[in-house]
């Protein structure tokens, strides 16, 4: 059983914006964050430091990977607590008018010890944002010294950025797909190291084989008319024991989790805009689009139509390549 694959199967990267920064000490940069984007960074050369709000500066060694699943604002520098400048300031080095998704290749710093940083911003689909990324910590640090596959991941990250800089045919699609593989492997390493979120979530549910079987069943057939009894049979547990164990690990009832999973799938379809509301409702396990619309409003705080319009506006305002590059 591979439940992590079931959970991540529809986490698709819609696009990627990449950069290579040639940083020389002393240097310091701060990013205001990019809402809805996954940030992944890896560097060669000198060690560096990263800090998110509420946490102490973290030393990052060459070949380590750092991921911010929620596009969190953060500071980076050659030394902890060093002065920083905004990423947008580096954009002044770009050729005027170059504001598309072409990757950045910029230099910054005072001429000392060199840190070559490879960076990627990845926009994932609605389901991934709502059901996977939302339960992760703001910063994940994959240490090359602790994970056997870290060397391969670091090489993949470097290749992802280098290929985009070369801009050979297919580079945009290649960057998105390689970004997906990096996300999967970083999360797998995070899970295997036992450093997943301490709070109840689907992540903790995967640690229990019986509960994991029920989660896998819901992900395989989200539109099925599931009952607690049917899910308990998937887990080979009594109804009461299953319900108690599921709530303790996942932090929600089985039917509550199923409802959230269905709504996240529906949000993905609504953002894509390819299906009529009736089909979106049916895919989420609802025979009536009116009943679905009421359930979706309870979940999102907006009607399906209003949600779709909001997301289009948000992605236009926050997800433009130029805005993303300015934010780092």
C-alpha positions, 0 to 999 in steps of 0.5 A: 500500500502506497497511500502517499502516492494516492494523496499526491497523485493529483498534485500537479505543478501548473508552472514554474519560475526559476532563478540562479543567484551568485551570492558573495559575502556579505549578502542578505536578501528578504522575500515578501513571499508568494501566496499559493506558490511552493518555494524550493532553494538549494545552494552550492559553495558557502553555507547560508542562513534562512529565517521565517517569522517566529523562528530562529535563523537556521544554518543551511549547508551546501547541498541541503534543500529548503522548501517553503510549502506556503510561499512564506515570507523569509530572510536569507543571508551569509550570516545570521541577523545580517542586513537584507535587501528585497529581492526586487532590488536584484531585478534592476540587473535584468534586461529592461522589458524582460518580464516573462517567465524566463529564468533569472541569473543574477549576482549580489553581494560584497565579493567574499565567500561564494554561495551559488543558489538555485531557486524555483517557485512552483504553482500547484493545483487547488487540491494540492494547496488545500489538502497537502500544502496547508498542513505542512510547516512554513519551512522544511529543511532537508539535510544532505547529511541525514537523507540518503537521497539528498545528493540526488535531490540537490542534483535534480534541483540544480538540473531543473534550474540549469535547464531553464536557463538554457531554455531548450525546447520543452523547458517550461514543461520540464521545469514543472514536472521536475518540480513535482518530483522534487515536492514528492521526494522532499515530502517523502524524506520529511515523512520518513524522518518522522518530522511531519506535523505534530498536530492531527492531520492526514499526515499523521493518519498515514502513520497508522496502517489501518487509518491509512487504508481508509484514507487510501479508499477515500482517495481512490473513490471520492464520489462513492457513497461512503459510510463510517461502517464501510470505511471501518471495514476498509480499516478492519476495525470496529466502527467505534474504534475506527472513529475514535482512532481516525479523529485522534490522528487526523483531527476530523471525523471520517466523514468530515475528512471525506467532505473536505477531500471532496471540496478540495477536488471540486475547487480544483475543477472550479479553478480549471473552469472546464466542467459545468457545475453539475459535473463538478457536483457529481464528481464530488459525490453530490447528485444535486448541484444546489446541495453541492453549492451549499456544502461548498459555501460552508467549506470555502465561505463563497459560492462555487461561482464566486470562488472561481472568480476570486481565484482567477483574480488572485492568480492574476494579481499574485501569480504573475511571473514578474510579481513572483520574481520580485518576491524571490 
